[in-house]
């Protein structure tokens, strides 16, 4: 739990060390300017920065390991049954949903919102694993760990041109956006509410998907902003203090928003009204103004109004 006084003492304007990497952007505007001046993509700049500390082959292997860990987590979540621990007696749903989707697939019962169903089941699988103490990838946090893997899995499943390079570009771009948000605001529900967790995850996933699909830096920044903007003000109010309700379904919604944001951005040219930097600052201010009851304390919102036992 973070108190209001502690939040007031946080210095959000601390500059990153700029002497150790070739492309030291700490804001979206700097990132876009460096991309324009260098002719590099966001993923390429992020890679060059990371490879100052790790040899390329090892770095690629590390990216592959992250992707595998995300995929393995989804697969474990899709295979489990029973109730989640903690006292709420919430049943796992991912396996049943997955089985029904596979049956629909066999019978060619695909409807216009089918992609949303797959996004949802993958995100739910990850967050049920998290709720049960399973191994997950914090992207950017445990409570928001289902969004990025879900969108990445659907990129691989539904895009015939998906490949290893696309996966790496996805992860590198998502990391760049997540780093900017963390540096200039927060990814902690205890500091800024769930807008900082699922909102950031959705922004990262939207940016990553846009990059993997060949989007320009401007389109990527646009996608990240759209996804984050439409999580502004989201509270963190876990029932009984457990990362289950509303957290598990909230990741599914974050994944759906990420894909929608990416699609909107890719249909545009990157020009848009609200910048990602402005949106991040708005999230920071909103989180600062938000009552502590809505920042992971379980003293307000659903946590107060839903009977937990």
C-alpha positions as CSV (number, residue, x, y, z in Angstrom):
1,X,0.0,0.0,0.0
2,X,1.3,3.4,-0.9
3,X,0.2,6.5,1.0
4,X,-0.7,9.8,-0.5
5,X,2.3,11.4,1.2
6,X,4.6,8.9,-0.4
7,X,3.1,9.5,-3.8
8,X,3.6,13.2,-3.4
9,X,7.3,12.6,-2.8
10,X,7.8,10.6,-6.0
11,X,10.0,12.5,-8.6
12,X,8.4,11.7,-12.0
13,X,10.9,13.9,-13.9
14,X,14.1,11.9,-13.2
15,X,16.0,11.6,-16.4
16,X,17.3,8.3,-17.6
17,X,21.0,7.6,-17.9
18,X,21.8,8.8,-21.5
19,X,25.4,8.0,-21.9
20,X,25.2,4.2,-22.1
21,X,22.9,3.6,-25.0
22,X,22.8,5.0,-28.5
23,X,19.0,5.8,-28.5
24,X,18.2,7.1,-24.9
25,X,14.5,8.1,-25.4
26,X,12.5,8.6,-22.2
27,X,9.4,9.9,-23.9
28,X,7.3,9.1,-26.9
29,X,8.1,12.4,-28.6
30,X,11.9,11.7,-28.2
31,X,11.3,8.1,-29.5
32,X,9.5,9.4,-32.6
33,X,12.1,12.0,-33.3
34,X,15.0,9.5,-32.9
35,X,13.2,7.1,-35.2
36,X,12.7,9.8,-37.8
37,X,16.3,11.1,-37.7
38,X,17.8,7.6,-37.7
39,X,15.5,5.9,-40.2
40,X,15.2,3.0,-37.7
41,X,12.0,1.4,-36.3
42,X,11.2,1.5,-32.6
43,X,12.1,-2.2,-32.4
44,X,15.5,-1.6,-34.1
45,X,16.4,1.3,-31.7
46,X,15.4,-0.8,-28.7
47,X,17.4,-3.7,-30.0
48,X,20.5,-1.6,-30.5
49,X,20.2,-0.2,-27.0
50,X,19.8,-3.7,-25.5
51,X,22.7,-5.1,-27.5
52,X,25.1,-2.7,-25.8
53,X,24.7,-5.1,-22.8
54,X,24.1,-8.5,-24.6
55,X,25.5,-10.2,-27.7
56,X,22.9,-10.6,-30.5
57,X,22.6,-14.3,-30.5
58,X,22.1,-14.4,-26.7
59,X,19.6,-11.5,-26.9
60,X,17.5,-13.3,-29.6
61,X,17.5,-16.4,-27.4
62,X,16.3,-14.3,-24.5
63,X,13.4,-13.0,-26.6
64,X,12.6,-16.5,-27.7
65,X,12.6,-17.6,-24.1
66,X,10.1,-14.8,-23.1
67,X,7.8,-15.8,-26.0
68,X,8.0,-19.5,-24.9
69,X,7.3,-18.7,-21.3
70,X,4.2,-16.7,-22.3
71,X,3.0,-19.5,-24.6
72,X,3.7,-22.2,-22.0
73,X,1.7,-20.2,-19.5
74,X,-1.3,-20.0,-21.8
75,X,-1.1,-23.7,-22.5
76,X,-1.0,-24.6,-18.8
77,X,-3.9,-22.3,-18.1
78,X,-6.0,-23.9,-20.9
79,X,-5.4,-27.4,-19.4
80,X,-6.4,-26.7,-15.8
81,X,-9.7,-27.2,-14.0
82,X,-11.1,-26.7,-10.5
83,X,-11.4,-23.7,-8.3
84,X,-8.8,-20.9,-7.8
85,X,-7.3,-20.7,-4.4
86,X,-8.1,-18.0,-1.9
87,X,-11.6,-18.4,-0.6
88,X,-13.8,-16.9,-3.3
89,X,-14.3,-20.3,-4.9
90,X,-14.0,-18.9,-8.4
91,X,-14.0,-21.7,-11.0
92,X,-11.4,-21.8,-13.7
93,X,-13.1,-21.1,-17.1
94,X,-10.3,-21.1,-19.6
95,X,-10.3,-24.9,-20.3
96,X,-14.0,-25.0,-20.9
97,X,-14.0,-21.9,-23.1
98,X,-11.1,-23.3,-25.1
99,X,-12.9,-26.6,-25.7
100,X,-16.0,-24.8,-26.9
101,X,-13.9,-22.6,-29.3
102,X,-12.2,-25.7,-30.7
103,X,-15.6,-27.3,-31.3
104,X,-16.9,-24.2,-33.1
105,X,-13.7,-24.2,-35.2
106,X,-14.2,-27.8,-36.2
107,X,-17.8,-27.0,-37.3
108,X,-16.8,-23.8,-39.0
109,X,-19.1,-21.8,-36.7
110,X,-16.9,-18.7,-36.9
111,X,-18.7,-15.5,-36.2
112,X,-17.6,-11.9,-36.7
113,X,-16.4,-11.5,-33.1
114,X,-14.4,-14.8,-33.1
115,X,-11.0,-13.2,-32.6
116,X,-12.3,-11.6,-29.4
117,X,-13.2,-15.0,-28.0
118,X,-9.6,-16.3,-28.7
119,X,-8.1,-13.1,-27.2
120,X,-10.3,-13.6,-24.1
121,X,-9.6,-17.2,-23.5
122,X,-5.9,-16.8,-23.8
123,X,-5.8,-13.8,-21.4
124,X,-8.1,-15.6,-18.9
125,X,-5.8,-18.7,-19.1
126,X,-2.8,-16.6,-18.1
127,X,-4.5,-14.8,-15.3
128,X,-6.0,-17.9,-13.9
129,X,-2.4,-19.3,-13.8
130,X,-1.3,-16.1,-12.0
131,X,-4.1,-16.4,-9.5
132,X,-3.1,-20.0,-8.8
133,X,0.6,-19.1,-8.3
134,X,1.8,-20.3,-11.7
135,X,4.8,-19.1,-13.7
136,X,3.9,-16.0,-15.7
137,X,5.8,-13.2,-17.5
138,X,5.2,-9.8,-15.8
139,X,4.2,-7.8,-18.8
140,X,4.3,-5.3,-17.2
141,X,2.9,-6.8,-13.9
142,X,1.5,-10.0,-12.5
143,X,-2.1,-8.7,-12.4
144,X,-1.9,-7.5,-16.0
145,X,0.1,-10.5,-17.3
146,X,-2.5,-11.8,-19.7
147,X,-2.8,-9.0,-22.2
148,X,0.5,-9.1,-24.0
149,X,0.7,-13.0,-24.3
150,X,-2.9,-13.1,-25.5
151,X,-2.4,-10.6,-28.3
152,X,1.0,-12.2,-29.3
153,X,-0.6,-15.6,-29.5
154,X,-3.4,-14.4,-31.7
155,X,-0.8,-12.6,-33.9
156,X,0.9,-16.0,-34.4
157,X,-2.4,-17.9,-34.8
158,X,-4.3,-15.7,-37.2
159,X,-1.6,-13.9,-39.3
160,X,-0.2,-16.1,-42.0
161,X,2.9,-13.9,-42.4
162,X,3.8,-14.1,-38.7
163,X,7.4,-15.1,-38.0
164,X,10.2,-15.0,-35.5
165,X,11.2,-11.5,-36.5
166,X,7.7,-10.3,-36.1
167,X,7.6,-11.8,-32.6
168,X,10.8,-10.0,-31.7
169,X,9.6,-6.7,-33.1
170,X,6.4,-7.2,-31.1
171,X,8.2,-7.7,-27.8
172,X,10.9,-5.0,-28.4
173,X,8.3,-2.4,-29.2
174,X,6.0,-3.4,-26.3
175,X,9.0,-3.1,-24.0
176,X,9.8,0.4,-25.3
177,X,6.3,1.6,-24.7
178,X,6.1,0.0,-21.3
179,X,9.4,1.6,-20.3
180,X,8.2,5.1,-21.3
181,X,5.0,4.7,-19.3
182,X,6.9,3.3,-16.2
183,X,9.4,6.1,-16.4
184,X,6.9,9.0,-16.7
185,X,4.0,7.6,-14.7
186,X,3.6,4.2,-13.1
187,X,2.7,0.6,-13.8
188,X,1.6,0.0,-10.2
189,X,-2.0,-0.4,-9.2
190,X,-1.0,0.7,-5.7
191,X,0.2,4.0,-7.2
192,X,-2.3,4.9,-10.0
193,X,-4.9,2.2,-10.1
194,X,-5.5,-0.4,-12.7
195,X,-5.1,2.1,-15.5
196,X,-1.4,1.7,-14.8
197,X,-1.5,-2.1,-15.0
198,X,-4.0,-3.3,-17.5
199,X,-3.9,0.1,-19.3
200,X,-0.2,-0.1,-19.7
201,X,-0.4,-3.8,-20.8
202,X,-3.0,-2.9,-23.4
203,X,-0.9,0.0,-24.7
204,X,2.2,-2.3,-24.9
205,X,0.3,-5.0,-26.7
206,X,-1.3,-2.5,-29.2
207,X,2.1,-1.1,-30.0
208,X,3.7,-4.5,-30.3
209,X,1.0,-5.8,-32.6
210,X,1.2,-2.7,-34.8
211,X,4.9,-3.1,-35.1
212,X,4.6,-6.8,-36.0
213,X,2.1,-5.9,-38.7
214,X,4.4,-3.4,-40.3
215,X,3.2,-0.2,-38.8
216,X,5.2,3.0,-38.9
217,X,6.6,4.5,-35.6
218,X,3.8,7.1,-35.8
219,X,1.2,4.4,-36.2
220,X,2.7,2.5,-33.3
221,X,2.6,5.6,-31.0
222,X,-1.0,6.2,-32.1
223,X,-2.0,2.6,-31.2
224,X,-0.3,2.8,-27.8
225,X,-2.1,6.1,-27.1
226,X,-5.5,4.8,-28.1
227,X,-5.2,1.8,-25.9
228,X,-4.0,3.7,-22.9
229,X,-6.5,6.5,-23.3
230,X,-9.4,4.2,-23.0
231,X,-8.2,2.8,-19.7
232,X,-7.8,6.2,-18.0
233,X,-9.5,6.3,-14.6
234,X,-9.7,2.6,-14.2
235,X,-9.6,1.6,-10.5
236,X,-7.8,-1.3,-8.8
237,X,-10.4,-2.8,-6.5
238,X,-9.7,-6.5,-6.2
239,X,-12.4,-8.4,-4.3
240,X,-11.0,-9.9,-1.0
241,X,-7.6,-8.6,-2.1
242,X,-7.2,-11.4,-4.6
243,X,-6.1,-10.9,-8.2
244,X,-9.2,-12.7,-9.5
245,X,-12.3,-10.4,-9.6
246,X,-12.3,-8.2,-11.6
247,X,-8.7,-8.8,-12.6
248,X,-9.0,-11.9,-14.7
249,X,-11.7,-10.7,-17.1
250,X,-10.2,-7.2,-17.1
251,X,-7.1,-8.7,-18.9
252,X,-9.4,-10.1,-21.6
253,X,-10.9,-6.7,-22.1
254,X,-7.5,-5.1,-22.2
255,X,-6.4,-7.6,-25.0
256,X,-9.5,-6.8,-27.1
257,X,-8.9,-3.1,-26.7
258,X,-5.3,-3.5,-27.8
259,X,-6.3,-5.2,-31.0
260,X,-8.9,-2.6,-31.7
261,X,-6.4,0.2,-31.0
262,X,-3.9,-1.4,-33.4
263,X,-6.5,-1.7,-36.1
264,X,-7.6,1.9,-35.8
265,X,-4.0,3.1,-35.9
266,X,-3.1,1.0,-38.9
267,X,-6.0,2.4,-40.9
268,X,-4.6,5.9,-40.2
269,X,-1.4,7.6,-41.1
270,X,-0.2,8.1,-37.5
271,X,-1.6,11.7,-37.2
272,X,-3.9,12.0,-34.2
273,X,-5.1,14.6,-31.7
274,X,-3.9,13.3,-28.3
275,X,-0.2,12.4,-28.0
276,X,1.0,9.3,-26.0
277,X,3.0,11.6,-23.8
278,X,-0.1,13.7,-22.9
279,X,-2.0,10.5,-22.2
280,X,0.7,9.2,-20.0
281,X,0.8,12.4,-18.0
282,X,-3.0,12.4,-17.7
283,X,-2.8,8.8,-16.3
284,X,-0.2,10.0,-13.8
285,X,-2.3,13.0,-12.7
286,X,-5.4,10.9,-12.5
287,X,-3.7,8.3,-10.4
288,X,-2.3,10.9,-8.1
289,X,-5.8,12.3,-7.6
290,X,-7.4,8.9,-7.2
291,X,-8.5,8.0,-3.7
292,X,-6.4,5.3,-2.0
293,X,-9.6,3.2,-1.7
294,X,-9.3,2.5,-5.4
295,X,-5.6,1.7,-5.5
296,X,-5.2,-2.0,-4.5
297,X,-6.3,-1.5,-0.9
298,X,-9.6,-3.4,-1.5
299,X,-11.4,-0.6,0.5
300,X,-13.6,0.6,-2.3
301,X,-15.3,-0.2,-5.5
302,X,-16.2,-3.8,-6.2
303,X,-14.1,-4.9,-3.2
304,X,-16.5,-3.1,-0.9
305,X,-19.8,-3.8,-2.7
306,X,-19.3,-7.5,-3.6
307,X,-19.7,-10.0,-0.8
308,X,-16.4,-12.0,-0.8
309,X,-17.4,-14.9,1.4
